[in-house]
């Protein structure tokens, strides 16, 4: 049965959209931290250059690949299909029918009117309507893109769901860097929903700068010593 069904009241849709949006934001903040570590550990030689040809290199490669794979798994989970028990971006899309969006935009107008003049409230409500619509349209395009198909098929075949080769025989393999593209494309969608559905926002640039600094301070100062060659 499709979720949500047409009989779900607008108030319930909005309540669910807010809780799913908060869950998605929390999930994405974790991903910001994972992503920064993957960029440092997987895509640079800051650690790998210290590992000699050795049996220890097998353990290091396992560690490095595991970080890379968990980012793909977590990213794909954010874009999984709508479900009553799933906190994903498409679940938020599914809750935002026209009536729900209209109520959210009206709430933005009334909130801004209480603080500013009518012109400002009208402009802000129009911006909310535009950005919610654009976020949904862009998000639907991402969810159905070749990039998403490649990453989801790789997740399903090799990392998480263990589907059979026959099930995914016609799906193309992913490319290194696909996960970076999807990570960057995800942030504006989440940002728009968090601002207009939940009435708050995150300064993502500052968060990412802080996380990248913390990541550098750890990994740039890690040193492997006395690894036996082999």
C-alpha positions as CSV (number, residue, x, y, z in Angstrom):
1,X,0.0,0.0,0.0
2,X,1.3,3.4,-0.9
3,X,2.4,5.7,1.9
4,X,1.1,8.1,2.9
5,X,-2.4,7.5,1.8
6,X,-4.6,10.3,0.6
7,X,-6.8,10.2,3.7
8,X,-3.9,11.3,6.0
9,X,-4.9,14.6,7.6
10,X,-2.7,17.7,6.7
11,X,-1.9,18.2,10.4
12,X,-0.5,14.7,10.7
13,X,1.5,15.1,7.5
14,X,3.1,18.3,8.8
15,X,3.9,16.7,12.1
16,X,5.5,13.7,10.4
17,X,7.3,15.9,7.9
18,X,8.9,17.9,10.8
19,X,10.0,14.7,12.7
20,X,11.4,13.1,9.5
21,X,13.2,16.3,8.5
22,X,14.8,16.5,12.0
23,X,15.9,12.9,11.7
24,X,17.3,13.5,8.2
25,X,19.2,16.5,9.5
26,X,20.7,14.5,12.4
27,X,21.6,11.7,9.9
28,X,23.3,14.2,7.6
29,X,25.3,15.8,10.4
30,X,26.8,12.4,11.1
31,X,27.5,12.1,7.4
32,X,29.4,15.4,7.4
33,X,31.8,13.9,9.9
34,X,32.1,10.6,8.1
35,X,32.6,12.4,4.8
36,X,35.5,14.5,6.1
37,X,37.3,11.4,7.4
38,X,36.8,9.6,4.1
39,X,38.2,12.5,2.2
40,X,41.3,12.5,4.4
41,X,41.8,8.7,4.9
42,X,40.6,7.3,1.6
43,X,41.4,10.0,-1.0
44,X,44.8,11.2,0.4
45,X,48.0,9.3,1.3
46,X,48.4,11.0,4.7
47,X,48.1,7.5,6.3
48,X,48.7,5.1,3.5
49,X,52.1,6.6,2.7
50,X,53.2,5.5,6.2
51,X,52.3,1.9,5.6
52,X,55.1,-0.3,4.2
53,X,54.6,-3.3,2.0
54,X,53.5,-5.7,4.8
55,X,50.8,-7.9,6.3
56,X,49.7,-4.9,8.3
57,X,48.7,-3.2,5.0
58,X,45.9,-5.7,4.7
59,X,44.4,-4.5,8.0
60,X,44.8,-0.9,6.9
61,X,43.1,-1.4,3.6
62,X,40.2,-3.1,5.4
63,X,39.9,0.0,7.6
64,X,40.1,2.4,4.7
65,X,37.6,0.6,2.6
66,X,35.2,0.2,5.5
67,X,35.1,4.0,5.9
68,X,34.4,4.5,2.2
69,X,31.6,1.9,2.2
70,X,29.8,3.2,5.2
71,X,29.5,6.6,3.6
72,X,27.8,5.1,0.6
73,X,25.5,3.0,2.8
74,X,24.5,6.1,4.9
75,X,24.1,8.3,1.8
76,X,21.9,5.8,0.1
77,X,19.8,5.4,3.2
78,X,19.0,9.1,3.1
79,X,17.6,8.6,-0.4
80,X,15.6,5.4,0.2
81,X,12.0,5.2,-1.0
82,X,9.2,6.6,1.1
83,X,7.9,4.4,4.0
84,X,6.0,4.8,7.2
85,X,9.1,3.7,9.2
86,X,11.8,5.4,7.1
87,X,13.5,8.7,7.7
88,X,14.6,9.6,4.2
89,X,14.4,12.6,1.9
90,X,11.8,10.9,-0.4
91,X,9.7,10.2,2.7
92,X,9.6,14.0,3.2
93,X,8.6,14.5,-0.5
94,X,5.8,12.1,-0.1
95,X,4.3,14.0,2.8
96,X,4.4,17.4,1.1
97,X,1.3,17.3,-1.1
98,X,-0.2,20.6,-2.2
99,X,-2.5,21.1,0.8
100,X,0.4,20.4,3.2
101,X,2.7,22.8,1.4
102,X,0.0,25.5,1.4
103,X,-0.4,25.2,5.2
104,X,3.3,25.4,5.8
105,X,3.7,28.5,3.6
106,X,0.7,30.1,5.3
107,X,2.4,29.4,8.6
108,X,5.6,31.1,7.4
109,X,3.6,34.1,6.3
110,X,1.8,34.4,9.7
111,X,5.0,34.0,11.6
112,X,6.8,36.7,9.6
113,X,3.8,39.0,9.7
114,X,4.0,39.0,13.5
115,X,7.6,40.2,13.4
116,X,7.7,42.4,10.3
117,X,5.5,44.3,7.8
118,X,3.2,42.7,5.3
119,X,5.5,43.1,2.3
120,X,8.3,41.2,4.1
121,X,5.9,38.5,5.2
122,X,4.6,38.1,1.6
123,X,8.1,38.0,0.1
124,X,9.2,35.4,2.7
125,X,6.1,33.2,2.1
126,X,6.8,33.4,-1.7
127,X,10.4,32.4,-1.1
128,X,9.2,29.5,1.0
129,X,6.8,28.3,-1.7
130,X,9.5,28.6,-4.4
131,X,12.3,26.9,-2.4
132,X,10.1,24.1,-1.2
133,X,9.0,23.4,-4.8
134,X,12.5,23.6,-6.1
135,X,13.9,21.4,-3.4
136,X,11.2,18.8,-4.1
137,X,11.7,18.9,-7.9
138,X,15.5,18.8,-7.6
139,X,15.3,16.0,-5.1
140,X,13.0,13.9,-7.3
141,X,15.5,14.3,-10.1
142,X,18.4,13.2,-7.9
143,X,16.5,10.2,-6.6
144,X,15.9,9.1,-10.2
145,X,19.3,10.1,-11.6
146,X,22.0,7.8,-13.1
147,X,24.2,8.8,-10.1
148,X,21.7,7.5,-7.6
149,X,21.0,4.3,-9.6
150,X,24.8,3.5,-9.6
151,X,25.3,4.1,-5.9
152,X,22.0,2.3,-4.8
153,X,22.8,-0.7,-7.0
154,X,26.3,-0.9,-5.5
155,X,24.9,-0.6,-2.0
156,X,22.3,-3.3,-2.6
157,X,24.6,-5.7,-4.3
158,X,27.8,-5.4,-2.3
159,X,27.3,-3.5,0.9
160,X,24.0,-3.7,2.7
161,X,21.0,-5.6,1.2
162,X,22.9,-8.4,-0.5
163,X,20.6,-8.7,-3.5
164,X,21.5,-11.2,-6.2
165,X,23.6,-10.5,-9.2
166,X,20.6,-11.3,-11.4
167,X,18.5,-8.7,-9.7
168,X,21.0,-6.0,-10.5
169,X,22.4,-7.4,-13.7
170,X,21.5,-4.3,-15.8
171,X,22.7,-1.7,-13.3
172,X,26.0,0.2,-14.1
173,X,28.9,0.2,-11.6
174,X,29.6,3.3,-9.5
175,X,32.5,5.6,-10.1
176,X,34.9,6.9,-7.5
177,X,33.7,10.4,-6.6
178,X,30.0,9.5,-7.1
179,X,29.5,9.6,-3.3
180,X,31.1,13.1,-3.2
181,X,28.7,14.4,-5.8
182,X,25.6,13.0,-4.0
183,X,26.8,14.3,-0.7
184,X,27.1,17.8,-2.1
185,X,23.8,17.6,-3.9
186,X,22.0,16.5,-0.7
187,X,22.8,19.5,1.5
188,X,20.7,22.2,-0.3
189,X,17.7,19.9,-0.3
190,X,18.0,19.3,3.4
191,X,18.7,22.9,4.1
192,X,15.5,24.1,2.3
193,X,13.3,21.5,4.1
194,X,14.8,22.3,7.5
195,X,14.3,26.0,7.1
196,X,10.7,26.0,5.9
197,X,9.2,22.9,7.4
198,X,10.9,23.1,10.8
199,X,11.4,26.9,10.9
200,X,15.1,26.7,11.7
201,X,18.4,26.2,9.8
202,X,22.0,25.1,10.1
203,X,25.1,27.1,9.1
204,X,26.4,24.2,7.1
205,X,29.6,26.0,5.9
206,X,30.7,26.6,9.5
207,X,29.9,23.0,10.5
208,X,31.9,21.6,7.7
209,X,34.8,23.9,8.4
210,X,34.8,22.8,12.0
211,X,34.6,19.1,11.2
212,X,37.3,19.4,8.6
213,X,39.6,21.1,11.1
214,X,39.0,18.4,13.7
215,X,39.6,15.8,11.0
216,X,42.9,17.4,10.0
217,X,44.0,17.7,13.7
218,X,43.5,14.0,14.2
219,X,44.7,12.3,11.0
220,X,47.5,14.7,10.0
221,X,49.1,14.0,13.4
222,X,48.7,10.2,13.4
223,X,52.0,8.3,13.0
224,X,52.5,4.5,12.5
225,X,55.7,3.2,14.0
226,X,57.7,0.0,13.7
227,X,55.4,-1.8,11.3
228,X,57.3,-4.9,10.2
229,X,57.8,-5.1,6.4
230,X,56.8,-8.2,4.5
